[in-house]
Amino acid sequence: MMYFDNAATTCPSRSALDKAQQFNNEKFFNPSTLYSGGLNCAREIKSAKETILKCLGTSNHEVIFTSCGSESDNMAIFCARQRGVFVTDKGEHSAVYQSFLELKNRGLQIEFIDLNPDGTVDEEKLYNYVKNSRVDFVSIAHVGNETGAINDINKIAKKIKSINKDIIFHSDGVQAFGKIPYRLSQDIDLYSISAHKINALKGVGALIKRKNLSIKPLIFGGGQENGLRSGTENVFGIKVFEFAAIEKYDNLQNNYEYVKSIKAYFEENLDRALFKIISAPNSSPYILTISAVGLRGEVVMHSMEEFGLIVGNGSACSSKNRFSRVIEACGYKNDVLDGVIRISFSTFNSINEAKNAVEILNNTVKKLKGILG
């Protein structure tokens, strides 16, 4: 199998699993208990938090472990402000986009800012809206999960705070953490990350919160995570997350350049008479979105699966929709929208896999278009 849908999920790191296995076996204790085993597990969670903050290059924030990136997004959006004006953009992951629609259902004022053709937020429209409205909360993704578009969230957050220092700024960093070089600035109030996007396990995420920022819990119960996220912590999953994060950040620049070379091979060798490149040249090297114009992306995807090639056709969380609302917001029409395919990479991919994948992609689309017998 050639797996190129790493933006949906990644294969867990064997070494991270092996290092954490002790917390699935002899050190399986509940970290809220007061005997030594539980106290040791609590210390291991604290160590994982310190590691994640070190990876992000910040001492101004703290970590709240959650079950996933979507929960982290929901916690940021619903728990930092209970009223006011909420602003995001049209390119957000469904965990943010649908949360904003729920805010609207609850009677709150929301605004979706337009995208540029490359998938980044239209910054001027964003700043003008913030200047002319009494905005309370802004959420802008760090890396777009469908196009790989990179927003300079440090710059955006700083500008927004210069307009109104009381605005809370959140960013979904799920497709950025462990993948692109970045240090979290003090202007970012809340930042969401997810374990299974960096070769750790599903079922673990985190919300990075600026210290002294007051938020309410989303889940109530035993008062874990300093009372902000009740539920017994998944120590094994958290430690796999920590060890996977260490692996990523110890090799961040090398990984970046390696994956960039894999993506470049695709861009250079895909038949441009068959495919339109949607992702911009300055997008994340981990995501390449294309369109087999005139075909259905889902048909192409299933046809390639017969040859052992796995790709996506957009966000896995929006796969039931015919068109990608994100790509549509970039200004593309139906013939392009129908054919959208998302190819996403990891360091587990090889250049030989890339060569085989490109050949399969080109030949599959030729056959579907009747060009190749």
Secondary structure by P-SEA (a helix, b strand, c coil): cccccccccccccaaaaaaacccccccccccccccaaaaaaaaaaaaaaaaaaaaaccccbbbbbcccaaaaaaaaacccccccbbbbcccccaaaaaaaaaaaaabbbbbbbbbccccccaaaaaaaaaaaccccbbbbbccccccccccaaaaaaaaaaaacccbbbbbcccccccccbbbbcccccbbbbbcccccccccbbbbbbcccbbbbbccccccccccccccccaaaaaaaaaaaaaaaaacaaaaaaaaaaaaaaaaaccccccccccccccccccbbbbbcccccaaaaaaaaaaacbbbbccccccccccccaaaaaacccaaaaabbbbbbbcccccaaaaaaaaaaaaaaaaaaacccc
